[in-house]
Amino acid sequence: MSHVEICSHLQLKCQNYDENYDSEPSNDSKPNRNLGPQSRWLTLIFRDGGCQWWTKIIVIDRLTQFRPLRRLRCDEFSQFAQSIDYRALPPLDGTVTKVSLTITKETHNSVKFRPGCKSQDNAYATIAHKMNYEITEDPKRVFYPVCSSSSLRRIDANQLQSTCEIL
């Protein structure tokens, strides 16, 4: 995945891309991959100065044009995600921000782009004016337990030793 420095204090780092075909009903149990993915998402880290947000960008809809190879779809979606103006989307503090983009006939929360970054040959950018965004907390985020220092015994790193190495 790529790492983009927007300017000296803004950075985007793409973490992973995935797509879903499961929402298409068909006569057999296999999804129709000729129609393209029903939804696709990209997890990225947005850094602004000393602040950092994990963000999940999701497009929920089929594109009329889509790239035949997954790698090309990933690159195109990544290029689109990196052109979004994340300062215009208020990321949520202390959690993973989920930005859901849906294609609709009427837009009221349209995606804004960084100046000079919107590519006309990108399938997502060409329909961005039809996309509405919704910002929520990602329900699939990972919860880490709070460490209570009173319940754990402290160990000095000098006391640790390797007894066998697992290969």
N, C-alpha and C positions, 0 to 999 in steps of 0.2 A: 504494500500500500504506500501511498505517497505522503510527503510532508511538504507543506506549502507555508512559506513565510510571507504573509500579506504585506506587512510593513515591520518596522523594528520591534513593535510590541504586540502584533497580532499574528497568530500562527494556527494552522489547522493540520492535524495529523490523522489520516484515515487509518482505522484499525481493522475493520473487516466488513465484507459485503456478503449478502445472502439474498435469496429470492424464494418465492413460494408459488407453487402451481396448484395447490390443493383446493382452491375455491371454485374451480370450474367443474360443474357437474357433467358427467358423461356416462355412457352406457357401460363402460368397463371401469375397473378400479384404478386404471392408470390415468394420470392427468394428460391433457392434450398439450404437449410442449410446442406444437406448431403455432399456437396462439400467443406464446410468450408468457412470462410470469404474471400472475395476478397481482403480486405485490413484490417490492424489493426494498431492502434497507441497507443502510451504511452507518456503522458506528464510527464516530470520529471524536477527537479531542480538540476543543476550541480554547485557545489561550489568548487572553487579553491582559497584557501587563503581567501582574502577579497572580491573576485569577485564572482558573482552569475549570472547564465544564466538559463532562462526557455527554455527548449528544448522539441520539439515534434518529436519523432522517429516514422516513418511511414514505414511499409513494404507493398509494393503494388505488390501483386501476391498471388496466391493460393499456399499453401504448399501441396506436395503430401501426407505427413503425417500430421495430425493435431489431437489434443486432442479433445475428444468428449464433454467435459464439459468446459464451458466458463471460470470457475475459474482456471482450469488447463492450459488453453491457456494463460490466463493472467499471471499466475505464470511463465510459460515457457518464454513468451515474456519479462517479467520483468527481469528474470535471464539473458537473452540474452542482453538486453539493459544495464544492470549493468556491463556486462563484456567488453563493448566497451571502447576503450581508447579515451576519449573525448578531451584529449590534442592534439591528432593527427587530430581531426576534429576542425577546427577553428570556435568556436561559434561567432555569430554576437553580437556586443555590442548594448545595448539600445533597444532591441526588442526580440521577441520570435524567436528562431532559429528553423527552420524546417529541419530535416534531413530525406530525402526520400531515402529509400533503395529499389532498384528494382533488380529482379533476371534476369540476362542476360547471354548470352553465352560467351561474351567477357567482361572481367573486366578491368577497367582502374582506377577506384577510389574504391578500395576494403576497406572493414571495417577492422580496426586494433583493436586488443584486448589487454587488460591489461595482463601482464605476469601472467601465471598460472590460468587465469580465463575462458578460453574457454572450455566449457563442451561438450564432444563428444556425450552425450545422449540428447542434446538439438537440436530439429529439425532446429532451426534458425542457430545455430552455425555450424551444419553440412553442410549447404548450403551457409554459409557466404562468401566463396571464389567465389561464383557466383554473389554476390551482389555488385552493384555499388551504391555509395551514391552521393547525390546532396544536397548542403546546400543552403537554401533560407530563406527569411524572411517569417514567417507564415502569409498568407493573412487573416486568421481567428482570428488573435490576437485581443485583446480588446484595444480600444483606450480610454484613459482617458483625459478629457478636462483639459487644462491648467488653473489653478486658478489664476485669476488676482486679486491681493490683493486690488486694488483700487475699484473694483466693489462690494466687499462684506463688509458688516458691521461686525466689530469685536465684539464678545460677550465674556464677562468674564464668565468663568466656574462657578464662585460663584453665578451668577445671574440665572443659570438654576435650575429649580425645576420640580419635577414630579407632575402632576395634576391628572392623572389617569393612571392605568396600563392596558395594553392590554394583555389579556390571550390567 
